[in-house]
Amino acid sequence: MKRIKINFIGFWSSFNKTDNTIYNLLKKRYEIEIADNPDYIIISANGKPYEYMKYDCVRIFYSGEEIVPDFNLFDYAIGFDDINFGDRYIRFPFCYFGIENKKLSFDLNREEAKRILEKKDIFCNLIYWEDSIGNFRSKLFNAINKYKSVNSYGRLLNNVGGNGISYTEKYKILRRSKFTIAVEGCNYKGITTEKIFQPFEAHSVPIFYGNPDIEKDFSPCSFINCHKYSSLDEIVDVIKDLDTNDNKYLDMLCSSPLLYENQLSQKLNQLEDFLYHIFDQDLQSCKRRVVSPISRTYSQNARISRKFCNIKIIQKLIK
């Protein structure tokens, strides 16, 4: 079994370096060492600006946020965008991250769906710490709330008290809710995260806004796609229709969100193949960053940016 030295930087605070989708796929084929001097560094968009520049090794970028990878600085990337870039890129949205550890069943028969509906005692939920670009989360909440009360459990528009909820508590809320407001942080093609996937897991109908191409990822029969409607009033009319007509609601609840059989396992297999292609090569062969006078200058400028970058100053500049 080939031994590989890797590390992860820039991931979210709850990220586990030895229990995540990338690590779990790699350990099936390789003996893994988490090292401070890795041969491969796997980078996400959180953390200190340009921290990865100190690692002059194979760089693999993972975009868990709406960040487009810079292939001048990364050898490979895993992201949201629907692009082709040889063997250097794969689209693997965040909605699939962690599915290797889950036993998911989206195929409900009518009787199962009826039993699920009978247990729902919450009309609709909103669970966010902050608003989205364009304040669409707030706008959608306010529009739906005029028809029937929406429970907000996060910091944004909180109307139930408390200081937010844990993931376990959130999942329980989703299971109790007929509808879930599932709005991404921005309206960006390709971005598909846990915002829509978690309601699917909990059998709560998502009211989705964010990725205009969402129906390339999930079946349009299984959720309310806000991109299809020209106004908030039209969206609320659709919600009213489903809320007052159990047969229509059950039709949607029984509709699998998956576009085709084995969609989830196929996505994992594609990522697995992508990673194995990288790590099966010798270190020199798998490097993809261009080495030239102009690329060295570009990289050096990024290193200088890292050295002098102050995140608090940047935040003030972009406000």
N, C-alpha and C positions, 0 to 999 in steps of 0.2 A: 504494500500500500504506500503510495507516494506521500511524503511528508511535506506540508506546506506551512509557511509562517505568515500569518495574517494579523490584521488588527482592524478595529472599527473606530471611527471618530465622527463627531458631529451629529450623532443620533439623539433621539429624544431621551428624556431623563429616565424613563422606565425601561429603556432598551436593554436587553440581556445579550451580551456578546456571545454566549454559548448556548443560547436558545432563541433562535430567530430563523426566518425562512432561508436566508442565504447560508447560514452556518449549518442548519439541519440538512440542507441538500448536499453541501460539501462533505459533511462527515460520513455520508454514505459511501464515498469514493476515496477520501483522503484521510490521512492522519493529520490533525490540525493542531498547530501551536499558536496561541495568542501571544504575540511577541511585541516588545517595545521597538524592536528594529525589524519590522516585517519586510517580506519580499513583495507583499501585496497589501495595499491599504484600501479599505472600503469606506467611503466617505458619504455622509449625508449633509443636508443643508443647515442643520442646527450647529451650535457651537461657535468657536471663535472664528472671525473672518480669516480666510486663507490659511488656516492652521495646517491644512494638508500639504502646503508648499514645502514644509520641512522634510517631507518624505519623498526622496528621489528614488521611488520604486514604482512598480505597476500600480496605477491608481484606477480604482473602479468607483464610479459615482452612482449613488442610489438616491433618486429623487422621491422622497416621501412628501414633498411639498411642490407647489407649482413653480419650480425652478428648472430652467432649461440648461442642460449640461454644456460646458465649454470643452470641446474636444481638443483644444490646444493645450489644456491643462490636465485632462483625464484621458487615460488609454481606452476605457470602456465606460458605458453608462447604462443604467436601468431607469426608465422614466415613464412619463405620461404621454409624451408627444408621439404622434403617429408618423414616424419618419423611418427611412431606411438609411443606414450608414454602414454598409458592409457587415463585418462581424463585430463591430464595435458598439452596437446598440440593440437593446430589446425593449419593447413596450411591455411593462408589467406594473399596472397601476396599483396603488396602495390598498385598494379594496381586496386584493388577493393576498396581501402580506399576512401570514399567520394561518392560512387555511390548511396547511399541512397537518396542523395539530387539532383540527376540528372535524367532527362527524356531522355533516350538514345534510339535512333532508328538506328539499323544497317541494316535493311531490305530495300534496295534500289531496285526499279525497273529500267529497262533500261533507260527510259526517264528521271527519276530523276538523274541517274548517268551521263547521257549525259549533262544535264544542269549544274551539278557540275563541270564536266570536262571543259566545255566551259568557266567557270569563273576562271580557274586556270591560273595564269600568272607567276608563279614561278615554275621552273623545279624541284628543290630539295633544301631542307634547312638543315642546321646544327645549333643547338642552345645549346651550352655547355660552361661552364666556364673553364673547364679543360679537359685534355685528360683522356682516360680510361687506365687501366692496359694494357701494351703491345702497347699503342699508336694506338689502332685499330680505334678510331674515326678519327684521323689524316690520317691514311693510307687509310681508306675507302673514306674520303673526297677527298684526292689527286687523288685516282684512278678514282672516278666518275667525278671529275672536269676536267680530261683530255678529257673526252667525251663531257661534257657540263657543263657550269658554275653552281656551287653550291653556294648558298647564305648562308654565315655564320653570324649569328646575335649575338652570344655570344662573350665572350672574346677569346675563342679558335678559331684561324684562321679567325678572323673577317675580312671581306672584304666589309662590307657595312657601316662601321662607327658607331659611338655611343658607349655607355657603357653597352650594353645589353638591354633586353626588358622585360616588365612586362608580367604576365601570360595572361592578356587580349590581349596584343599585340602578344604574342606568338601564341595564339589560332587563331588569324586572319591570321598570317603567315602560320600556318598549313593548314588552309582552302584554302589558295591560292596556296598551293604547291601540285604538282603531287606526289612527293615522300618526305619522311622525313627520315633522318638518325637517327635511333633509337638504340643506342648502350649503353648498361649498363656499369657501372663503372668497372665491372670485368666479367670474364667468369666463372659463378658459377651456378651449377645446382639448379633450383628452383626459382632463383631470377627473378621476373617478376614485373616491376614497371610501373609508368606512362609513361616511355620512349616509350613503344609500344601502350599503351592504349590511350594516347592523340591523336596520329595520327588517330587511329580508330574513335575516337569521331569526328574529323574534316574531315573525309573522305579523308585522305591523305595516300597513300600506305606506310607502314613502311618498311624500310630496316633494319632488326633487327639482332643484335648480342648480346649475353650475356648469356642467359639461354639455354644450349644445349637441354633441355627438353621443350622448349617453345610450341611445338605442343601438349603438354598435357594440355595447358591452352587455346590456340587459334587455330582456323582452319588454316591449312597450305595453303589453297586456298586464304587467305585474305592478305598475306604479303610475303615479300621476306626474307627467312630464310637463312642468310649467313652461318649458320652451315652446310648447305647441299652442299656447294661448296668448292672445294679444293684450289681455288686461288681467288684473287681480280679480275683478268681478267674475270673469269667465272661469278662472281657477276655482274660486269659491263655489260657483254653480256646479262644477264637476264634483267637488267634495260633498256638497249638499245632496246631489243625486245618489252618490254611493252611500252616504250616511242614512238616507231615508229609504233605501231600497236594498234590503238584505241580500236578495238574489244577485244583484249587480256587484255588491261588495264581496260576496262569497266567490263570484266568478273571478274577481281580481285576486283574492286571497289564494284561490286554488291554482292560479296561473304561475308556473315556475318562472322565476326571473332569468333562468339560464336560457341562452339562445340555442344551445344544442347539447346533446347528451355528452357527459364527461367533460364539460367545459372547464371546470375547475382543475381537474387532474391534467387536462391538456395544457392549461396555462402553466402549471407547475413543471410539467415535462419540458416545456419550451424554455423556461428559465433554467432548469437543470442542464439542458443541452448547451445553453449559452455559457453557463459557468464552467462546465466541464471542458468546453472548447478552450477557454482561457487557461485553466489550470493544468490541462493535460500537456500543454506546450512547455518547452523549457523557458526559463526566465527571459532570455534574450529574444527569443522568437515571438513571445506574446506581447512585447512592448509595441505600442501603436502611436505614441506621441511623436510628432515630427521633430527631427533634430536638424536645425539650420540656423544661420546667423539671425534671421528675423524672428524665428521661434524662440531662440535663446533670449533675445531682447524682450519679447512678449512675456516670457516666463520670469525674467528678471524684474520686470515692472510689477508683476503680480507678487513677487517676493518682497519688493520694496513696499507695496501696498500692505502686505501682511505685517511688516515690521512697524509701520507707522499708523496702521489702522486703529482707530478708536471707535468702538461700536456706539458709544453714547454721542459722539460728535456726528456720526453718520445719521443716527436717528433724529437728531435735531435738524440736520440739513434737509432730510426728506419730508419733514412735517410741513 
